[in-house]
Amino acid sequence: MNVGFISLGCSKNLVVTEEVIGMFKGNGFNIVNDEKKADIIVINTCGFIESAKQETIDTILEMAEYKKQKCKYLIVIGCLVERYKEDLEKLIPEVDLFISIKEYPKIWEKVQNLIGEGECNICKLDFSNRVITTGENYAYLKIAEGCSNNCTYCAIPYIQGKYISRREEEIIEEAKELAKKGIKELIVIAQDTTKYGIDIYGEPRLAHLLEELCKIEGFKWIRFLYAYPETITDELIEVVKNNEKICNYFDMPIQHISNKVLKRMNRKSDKESIEKVIKKIREEIPDVILRTTLIVGFPGETEEDFNELYEFVKKERFDKLGTFMYSKEDGTPAARLKEQIHYMTKKSRHKKIMSLQKKISKENLQEKLGKTYEAIVESTSFDNKYYIGRTYMDVPEEDGVVFIKKDEEIELGTFVNCKITGIRDYDLIAEKVKKKES
């Protein structure tokens, strides 16, 4: 039977999807990329915020239409199922099987009970059977599950449970397997990478883990995402600074800068500590790229709080910045707060921050003109006039790209030096630096 997969939400979800793909493949099923050709469709859902939940529901209903054609079984797994399994079973009877995160240890048993076919070579999710879906240019390495930060707006601890680090030996083993497969860029992920190791080693161990990963031959770039400011240590900054393999890139979600709002969010940082760590990183690593995410319209956020955030963004001039409008999530402490902000106010504040950031981004990119960067070439443009690549400044699927003028043939997946000649919104335009004749 042919099995098609749809993975929604974050990169952490994608890793689970890749393990599920490996399970089906190892048990004799054929994996297809076209849902129209699938006998079984598996959807890995996201239940993080309202917009993600709506996208998930829309996708499930769309795939349910294929059951009227070729598809025989529709299986839905993941975060949304963990939150709303009973409701989903009632609302969408077209789905043959819902599997929550807590049920993952018995996932294959449930699948076999449904379809009655397939082998039993692989019965549990495991990284060793994972099928990488992102190609050879990059792959994600998940180092922990869940979250224990308990931010008042976030449902993740209720969905995925408390923060649980993986043993370092297991992580290194998986990384070596990825290197053997030819992966060029390793992207280390968790809900909060900087808390890695505290639960099992009694101290943050991300810096040490990164040093061990750098010893593995094969990786050109290593980067880590979602570094919370309160656990960005001097040691971690030094490790990034002193290891050529580690991209000079910090993804540091701060969510807000008003101490009053941060306290209501139950964030562990305050304005002073956030500004201090930003200053330290930039002093130690002058060419560092800083990315952050913000929430506007959190309950009780006053005009004064928002203006403080706006002025902070204007002052710090982040290279990359994303903004979410606060989403009222069932079961979270913030959902019970009385001072909820009107949707139009949230929308206005979101627009204002992003308009400011667009201007800042353009000015930051203009500073790159004339400079030369190493880029990995990943694809070609629709008009075939450019190669599309990324520098260390860009996370795949999240940030911008560099359009490299197609003056000569370049093999996809290779690294080239390119000189920046122009900018386009959040992207760069470049030309390959020609080798000097000897």
C-alpha positions in Angstrom: 0.0 0.0 0.0 1.1 3.6 -0.7 1.4 5.9 2.2 1.5 9.7 2.0 2.4 12.1 4.8 1.6 15.7 5.7 3.6 17.3 8.5 2.2 20.5 9.9 3.8 23.0 12.4 7.3 23.2 13.6 10.6 21.4 12.7 10.2 19.3 15.9 7.0 17.9 14.5 8.9 17.2 11.2 11.4 15.0 13.1 8.5 12.9 14.5 7.0 12.6 11.0 10.3 11.4 9.6 10.4 8.7 12.3 6.8 7.6 11.4 7.8 7.5 7.7 10.7 5.2 8.7 8.4 3.0 10.6 6.0 2.5 7.6 8.9 2.1 5.2 10.6 -0.5 7.4 7.4 -2.4 7.6 7.0 -2.8 3.9 4.9 0.1 2.8 5.6 2.3 -0.2 6.1 6.0 0.6 4.6 8.5 -1.9 4.8 12.3 -2.1 1.4 12.8 -3.8 -1.7 12.4 -1.6 -3.7 11.5 -4.7 -1.7 8.3 -5.1 -1.9 7.3 -1.4 -3.9 4.4 0.0 -3.1 5.7 3.5 -2.7 9.4 4.4 -1.0 10.3 7.7 -1.3 13.9 9.0 1.0 15.0 11.9 -0.9 18.0 13.4 0.0 21.2 15.2 -2.1 22.6 18.1 0.1 25.5 19.2 -2.0 28.5 18.4 -5.4 29.2 16.9 -4.2 29.8 13.4 -2.2 26.5 13.4 -5.2 24.7 14.7 -7.4 26.1 11.9 -4.8 25.1 9.3 -4.8 21.6 10.7 -8.6 21.2 10.7 -8.7 22.6 7.1 -6.0 20.1 6.0 -7.8 17.1 7.6 -11.0 18.0 5.9 -9.2 18.5 2.6 -7.6 15.0 2.9 -11.0 13.5 3.9 -12.1 14.3 0.4 -9.5 11.9 -1.0 -11.2 9.1 1.0 -14.0 9.4 -1.6 -11.4 8.5 -4.3 -8.4 6.3 -3.8 -7.5 6.8 -0.2 -8.7 4.0 2.1 -7.4 5.1 5.5 -6.9 8.6 7.0 -4.7 8.7 10.2 -4.2 11.8 12.3 -1.5 12.1 15.0 0.3 14.7 17.0 -0.3 17.8 19.1 -3.8 18.7 18.1 -4.9 15.1 18.8 -3.2 15.3 22.2 -5.3 18.4 23.1 -8.6 17.5 21.5 -8.8 13.8 20.7 -12.4 13.2 21.9 -13.7 16.3 20.3 -12.0 15.5 17.0 -13.4 11.9 17.0 -16.9 13.4 17.2 -16.4 16.2 14.8 -14.5 14.5 12.0 -15.7 10.9 11.7 -14.0 10.6 8.3 -10.8 10.0 10.1 -10.2 6.3 10.7 -7.6 6.7 13.5 -6.5 9.4 15.9 -3.2 8.9 17.8 -2.2 11.2 20.6 1.4 11.8 21.6 0.9 9.7 24.8 -0.1 6.8 22.5 3.1 6.9 20.4 4.7 3.9 22.2 1.8 1.8 20.8 1.5 3.6 17.4 2.3 0.6 15.2 0.0 -1.7 17.2 -2.9 0.8 16.6 -2.0 1.2 12.9 -2.0 -2.6 12.4 -5.3 -3.0 14.2 -6.8 -0.6 11.7 -5.3 -1.8 8.4 -4.4 -5.4 9.1 -1.4 -5.3 6.8 2.3 -4.7 7.0 5.2 -6.3 8.7 6.3 -5.8 12.3 10.0 -5.1 11.8 9.7 -1.7 13.5 7.1 -1.2 16.2 8.4 2.0 18.0 9.5 5.4 16.9 13.2 5.6 16.8 15.8 7.9 15.3 17.7 5.0 13.7 14.9 4.3 11.3 14.2 8.0 10.5 13.8 9.0 6.9 15.2 12.5 6.2 12.8 14.5 4.1 14.8 17.7 3.8 17.5 16.3 1.4 21.2 16.2 2.1 21.7 20.0 2.6 20.3 20.0 6.1 18.6 18.0 8.8 17.2 18.7 12.2 18.5 17.1 15.4 16.1 17.1 18.3 17.8 17.1 21.7 14.8 17.3 24.0 11.1 16.8 24.3 8.5 19.0 26.0 8.9 22.2 28.0 9.0 23.1 31.7 9.1 26.9 31.4 5.4 27.2 31.9 4.9 30.6 30.2 1.3 31.6 31.0 0.3 31.9 27.3 1.7 28.6 26.1 0.0 25.2 25.8 3.1 23.2 25.0 3.7 21.9 28.5 0.1 20.6 28.6 0.5 19.0 25.1 4.0 17.5 25.3 4.7 17.4 29.0 7.7 18.6 31.0 11.2 19.1 29.5 13.1 15.9 29.0 16.6 15.9 27.6 18.0 13.1 25.5 21.2 11.4 26.7 24.2 13.0 25.0 25.5 9.6 23.8 22.2 9.0 21.9 22.3 12.4 20.3 25.9 12.0 19.2 25.0 8.6 17.7 22.2 10.1 15.7 24.4 13.0 14.6 27.0 10.6 13.3 24.3 8.7 11.3 23.2 12.0 9.8 26.8 12.8 8.8 27.2 9.4 7.1 24.1 10.2 5.1 25.9 13.3 3.7 24.0 16.0 5.7 25.9 19.3 5.4 24.1 21.4 7.9 23.0 20.2 11.3 20.2 22.2 13.0 19.9 21.5 16.7 16.4 22.0 18.0 14.2 21.7 21.1 11.5 23.9 22.6 14.3 25.5 24.5 17.8 24.3 23.5 19.6 26.3 26.2 17.9 24.2 28.9 19.4 21.1 27.5 20.9 18.8 30.1 19.6 20.5 33.3 17.1 17.8 34.0 19.5 14.9 33.7 23.0 16.4 34.3 22.1 19.1 36.8 23.5 21.9 34.6 23.0 23.3 31.1 25.0 21.2 28.7 24.3 22.8 25.3 27.8 24.3 25.0 29.4 21.0 25.7 27.1 19.1 23.3 27.9 21.6 20.5 31.6 21.1 21.0 31.1 17.3 20.7 29.0 17.7 17.6 31.8 19.8 16.1 34.1 16.8 16.3 32.0 14.8 13.9 33.4 14.9 10.4 31.1 15.8 7.5 29.1 18.7 8.8 30.0 22.1 7.3 27.6 24.1 9.4 26.0 23.5 12.8 23.4 25.8 14.3 21.0 25.7 17.2 17.5 27.3 17.5 15.4 28.7 20.3 18.0 29.8 22.8 16.2 31.5 25.7 18.1 34.5 27.0 18.3 33.5 30.7 20.3 30.4 29.9 22.6 31.9 27.2 25.8 31.5 29.2 29.3 33.1 28.6 30.4 29.5 27.9 27.9 29.1 25.2 28.9 32.4 23.6 32.5 31.3 23.7 31.8 28.0 22.1 29.9 29.7 19.2 32.7 32.3 18.9 35.6 29.7 18.8 34.1 27.0 16.6 34.1 27.6 12.8 31.5 25.0 12.2 28.9 26.7 14.4 27.0 29.5 12.6 27.2 32.9 14.2 23.5 32.9 14.6 21.4 33.2 17.8 17.6 32.6 17.6 16.5 34.1 20.9 12.8 34.3 21.6 12.2 37.2 24.1 8.4 37.7 23.5 8.4 41.2 25.0 10.6 43.7 26.8 8.2 45.4 29.3 9.1 44.0 32.7 5.4 44.1 33.6 4.4 42.1 30.6 7.3 39.6 31.0 6.2 39.0 34.6 2.6 38.3 33.6 3.9 35.9 30.9 6.0 34.1 33.6 9.1 34.6 31.5 12.4 34.1 33.4 14.2 37.1 31.9 13.7 40.8 32.5 14.5 43.8 30.3 17.9 44.4 31.9 19.1 40.8 31.5 17.9 40.7 27.9 19.7 43.8 27.0 22.8 42.6 28.8 22.9 39.3 26.9 22.3 41.0 23.5 25.2 43.4 24.2 27.5 40.6 25.3 26.8 38.5 22.2 27.4 41.4 19.8 30.6 42.4 21.6 32.0 38.9 21.4 30.7 38.0 17.9 30.6 41.1 15.8 29.2 39.4 12.7 26.5 37.6 14.7 22.9 37.4 13.3 20.3 37.9 16.0 16.7 36.6 15.5 13.9 37.0 17.9 10.1 36.5 18.2 7.6 38.8 19.9 4.0 38.6 21.1 1.8 41.7 20.9 -1.6 42.1 22.5 -0.9 40.0 25.6 -3.6 40.5 28.2 -3.0 43.7 30.0 -0.5 45.1 27.5 -1.0 48.8 27.7 -0.1 51.4 25.0 2.9 52.3 27.2 4.0 48.6 27.3 3.7 48.4 23.5 5.6 51.7 22.9 8.4 50.4 25.1 8.6 47.3 22.9 8.5 49.3 19.7 11.3 51.6 20.9 13.3 48.5 21.9 13.0 47.0 18.4 14.0 50.3 16.9 17.1 50.5 19.1 18.3 46.8 18.9 17.8 46.5 15.1 17.4 42.7 15.1 18.5 41.0 11.8 15.4 38.7 11.9 12.2 39.3 13.8 8.8 37.6 13.8 5.8 38.8 15.7 2.7 36.9 16.8 -0.6 38.3 17.9 -1.5 36.8 21.3 -3.6 33.7 20.9 -5.9 32.8 23.8 -5.3 29.1 24.3 -7.6 26.8 26.2 -6.3 25.8 29.6 -3.5 28.3 29.9 -3.3 30.8 32.8 -3.3 33.8 30.4 -6.6 32.7 28.9 -8.2 33.4 32.3 -6.9 36.9 32.6 -9.6 39.6 32.4 -7.7 42.2 30.5 -7.9 40.6 27.1 -6.9 42.9 24.2 -9.3 43.6 21.3 -8.4 41.8 18.0 -8.1 45.1 16.0 -5.7 46.5 18.6 -3.5 43.4 18.4 -3.6 43.5 14.6 -2.6 47.2 14.6 0.3 46.6 16.9 1.4 43.6 14.9 1.4 45.7 11.7 3.3 48.5 13.3 6.1 46.3 14.6 6.4 44.4 11.3 6.5 47.7 9.3 9.3 48.9 11.5 11.2 45.6 11.1 10.8 45.7 7.4 12.6 49.0 7.3 15.3 47.8 9.7 15.8 44.6 7.7 16.3 46.5 4.5 18.8 48.8 6.1 20.6 45.8 7.7 20.8 44.1 4.3 22.1 47.2 2.6 25.1 46.9 4.9 25.9 43.6 3.3 26.4 45.1 -0.2 29.8 44.5 -1.6 30.7 41.9 1.0 31.5 38.3 0.2 29.8 35.3 1.9 29.9 31.6 1.6 26.6 30.1 0.5 25.1 26.7 0.0 23.4 26.4 -3.4 20.1 24.6 -3.0 17.9 25.2 -6.1 17.2 27.4 -9.1 14.7 30.2 -9.6 11.6 29.7 -11.7 13.0 31.8 -14.5 16.3 29.8 -14.4 18.3 33.1 -14.1 19.5 32.5 -10.6 20.6 29.9 -8.2 19.0 30.1 -4.8 21.1 29.6 -1.8 21.6 30.4 1.9 24.4 31.9 3.9 25.1 31.3 7.6 22.6 34.2 8.1 19.6 32.2 7.0 17.7 29.3 8.6 15.9 27.2 5.9 12.2 27.8 5.5 12.4 30.6 8.1 14.7 33.4 6.8 15.6 34.9 3.5 17.7 33.5 0.7 20.5 34.7 -1.6 19.8 34.8 -5.4 23.1 34.0 -7.1 23.3 35.1 -10.8 23.5 32.1 -13.0 26.7 33.0 -14.9 28.0 29.4 -14.8 26.9 26.0 -13.9 27.0 25.2 -10.1 26.3 21.8 -8.7 23.4 21.9 -6.3 24.4 21.2 -2.7 27.9 22.8 -3.1 29.2 25.8 -1.2 30.4 28.9 -3.2 31.7 32.3 -2.3 29.4 35.0 -3.6 29.6 38.8 -3.6 26.4 40.7 -2.6 25.3 43.1 -5.4 21.7 43.9 -4.4 18.8 43.4 -2.1 15.2 42.3 -2.6 12.8 42.7 0.4 14.3 40.2 2.9 16.6 38.5 0.4 20.0 39.2 -1.1 21.2 39.2 -4.7 24.7 38.1 -5.5 27.2 36.9 -8.1 29.6 34.0 -7.6 33.2 35.1 -6.9 35.3 33.8 -9.8 38.5 32.0 -8.9 41.6 34.0 -9.7 43.8 32.7 -12.5 47.2 31.5 -11.3 
